[in-house]
Amino acid sequence: MPRKLKERNLELDSKQKAFKIVEFVIGKKANKPIVLELKKLSRSFDYFVICSGDSERQVRAIYEEAIRLSKENRIDIHHIEDDVSSNWLLIDYFDVILHIFNQEARDYYNLEEVWSEAKRVGLPRKLFLEKTKNKV
């Protein structure tokens, strides 16, 4: 049974929540956001959202914006992992885990390879189009 969360009178399942989180990180120009489906591989969570930033400052900005927008959108956060050096920051949304790396740490830990059995979920184009449309 899919886990659901109530958000301003809308029901979000874990996949929709993952897409919403991608929307948050794209807002701060996160690099190469991906969503991995782990439902068949883990009992603890359904999805990973993985992204990176070009600098410590950008990684921190993505992290802080994701927390701010999660609160604003009434998306519950279970736990956060805060690395002072901003190499790898994590936000646990119960059924979705957001990993924010600097590029060097993303390459080193290579979660995409570690979880290579996970299905890579295609992201809706509208997530990217809406953000670029606002920049013009």
N, C-alpha and C positions, 0 to 999 in steps of 0.2 A: 504494500500500500504506500503510495507516494506521500512524503511528508509535506504538509502545507503550512503556510504562514499567512496571517491576515495582515494586509497592508492597505490602509485607507479604503476599506470595503472591497478590496480585491483579494482573491486567493492566489498565492504564488506557490507553485510546487518547486521542488529543488532545482529543476532545470531553469525555470523562469527566474528564480533567485540568482542563479549563476549568471544568466544573461544580464540581469539588472546590475550585478557587481561588475561585469565587464563594461557596462555603460559608465559606471562610476570611474573606473580606472582609465578608460579612453578619454574622459574629460580632462585628465591630467597628462595626456599624451603618453600613456604607457606603451612600451614597445612589445610587439608581438604577443598580444593577449591570446591565450588559448584556453579551451575548456576540455577537460578530460572527464569522461564518465567512468566512475569506479563502482557502480552499484553491484556488479557481479564479482568484484575483487575485494570489497571491503564492507564490513558490517557497520563501520563507524561513520562513514560519510558517503555521499552519492557523487559529488563532483569536486574536482580541483579547478580553480581558476589560477593560471600562472601568467605572470607578466614581469617586465623588467623596466628599469629606468636607466638613463645615461649617467646619472650622478647620484651621490648620496642625497643631495638636496631634492632631486626629482623623486627618488624612491620614497623619501620621507613625505613629500607632498602627496604622492599617490596614496600612501598609507593613511595620512590624516584626512584626506578627502573621502576615502572609502569609509572611514569611521564616521565622519560628519554626515555624509549622505545616508549611511545606514540608519543612523539615529533619526535623521529628518524623515526618512521613509518608513520608519518603524520596523526595521529589519533587525531582529535580535542578534546580538553578538554574544557568543558563549565565552570566548577567550581570545586574548591577543598575545603575540610574542613580539617583543620590541628589542631589536639588536641595536645597541648604541651606535655602532658603526654603519648601520643601515645597509648591511650586505644582504640580509634576508629577513624580511618582516612578514608576519603571518597573522591573518585574522580568521578565526574559527567561527563560522556561522551555523554550527551544529551539523548540518548536512552538506554544507559547502565550505571548502577551505580555500582562502585566497592567499597565494604565495606571491610576494613582491620581492624581486631580486635586483641587485645591480648586475650588469651583464656578466662580469667575471664570475660571480657566485652562481648565476644561472647556468653558465657553461660548465662550471666545476661540478655542481650537484646534479645537473642534468635530469631533473625529475621526469621530463618527457621520455627519457630512455629507461629510467628506473621503473616507471609505470607504463612501459611499452605495450603491455597487454590491454591497457585501457583504451576505450574507444575515444577518438578525438571528435568532438562535437563541432559541427560547422556553425559559425556565428552568423546571425542574421545580418545581411548587408545594411539594413536600416540603422543598425548601431553605429556604423561608420559614416553613413551618408548624413545622418542628422547632425553629427559633430562637425563634419566638414562644411555642411551647408551654413551653419552658424558662423563660420570663420570668414565667409565671403562678404 
